[in-house]
Amino acid sequence: MTDTITLAAQPNSDLNHAGEIIQSIYKQVFGNRHLMELDINPSLEALFINGDLTVQGFVTALAQSETYKKLFLETNSPYRFVELNFKHLLGRAPNDQAELMGHVRLMNEEGYEAEIASYTYSEEYLSAFG
């Protein structure tokens, strides 16, 4: 995925640059969907701009948001939802059926937020995106 972000949290004195990073994060997490103003999360953006939230934390929070849930969980089967999580959060498709089923099982047993965190706090995410 060419638009992935790998920056650490720090106070962002250059608001234009911070805005570009924020837009890239939205694009990574939500794809090319056009988000309405109500779907944007100004409080998370402010935390990021202030340096209180890392890129990893921002990505996790967006993927655990009601907007992400509404757009991708509620409109797809659990299998398709997991496929989309791989694409949006790791930039790849599941490696095989076993990996896909493991994440579906995780979501069923531990819930939505655990499923999302399993990507953004994984060794693969950290090695790929810092």
Solvent accessible surface area in square Angstrom, and as a share of the most:
residue,aa,sasa,rsa
1,M,105,0.47
2,T,137,0.80
3,D,58,0.30
4,T,35,0.20
5,I,23,0.12
6,T,77,0.45
7,L,85,0.42
8,A,79,0.61
9,A,30,0.24
10,Q,115,0.51
11,P,106,0.67
12,N,21,0.11
13,S,116,0.75
14,D,78,0.41
15,L,115,0.57
16,N,122,0.62
17,H,87,0.39
18,A,0,0.00
19,G,28,0.27
20,E,110,0.49
21,I,10,0.05
22,I,6,0.03
23,Q,112,0.50
24,S,34,0.22
25,I,0,0.00
26,Y,9,0.03
27,K,90,0.38
28,Q,2,0.01
29,V,0,0.00
30,F,3,0.01
31,G,23,0.22
32,N,131,0.67
33,R,121,0.44
34,H,157,0.70
35,L,25,0.12
36,M,118,0.53
37,E,157,0.70
38,L,172,0.86
39,D,24,0.13
40,I,53,0.27
41,N,43,0.22
42,P,95,0.60
43,S,73,0.47
44,L,25,0.13
45,E,32,0.14
46,A,47,0.37
47,L,75,0.37
48,F,4,0.02
49,I,48,0.24
50,N,91,0.46
51,G,21,0.21
52,D,101,0.52
53,L,33,0.16
54,T,61,0.36
55,V,6,0.03
56,Q,36,0.16
57,G,11,0.11
58,F,0,0.00
59,V,0,0.00
60,T,10,0.06
61,A,28,0.22
62,L,3,0.01
63,A,0,0.00
64,Q,48,0.21
65,S,22,0.14
66,E,123,0.55
67,T,19,0.11
68,Y,0,0.00
69,K,50,0.21
70,K,100,0.42
71,L,32,0.16
72,F,11,0.04
73,L,44,0.22
74,E,118,0.53
75,T,96,0.56
76,N,47,0.24
77,S,57,0.37
78,P,57,0.36
79,Y,98,0.37
80,R,112,0.41
81,F,0,0.00
82,V,0,0.00
83,E,61,0.27
84,L,13,0.07
85,N,0,0.00
86,F,1,0.01
87,K,111,0.47
88,H,8,0.03
89,L,0,0.00
90,L,19,0.10
91,G,24,0.23
92,R,61,0.22
93,A,71,0.55
94,P,29,0.18
95,N,112,0.58
96,D,82,0.42
97,Q,114,0.51
98,A,74,0.57
99,E,45,0.20
100,L,14,0.07
101,M,64,0.28
102,G,27,0.26
103,H,30,0.14
104,V,8,0.05
105,R,127,0.46
106,L,39,0.19
107,M,21,0.09
108,N,112,0.57
109,E,125,0.56
110,E,117,0.53
111,G,26,0.25
112,Y,26,0.10
113,E,107,0.48
114,A,31,0.24
115,E,0,0.00
116,I,0,0.00
117,A,29,0.22
118,S,37,0.24
119,Y,1,0.01
120,T,0,0.00
121,Y,120,0.46
122,S,27,0.17
123,E,141,0.63
124,E,66,0.30
125,Y,3,0.01
126,L,71,0.35
127,S,99,0.64
128,A,57,0.44
129,F,15,0.06
130,G,80,0.77
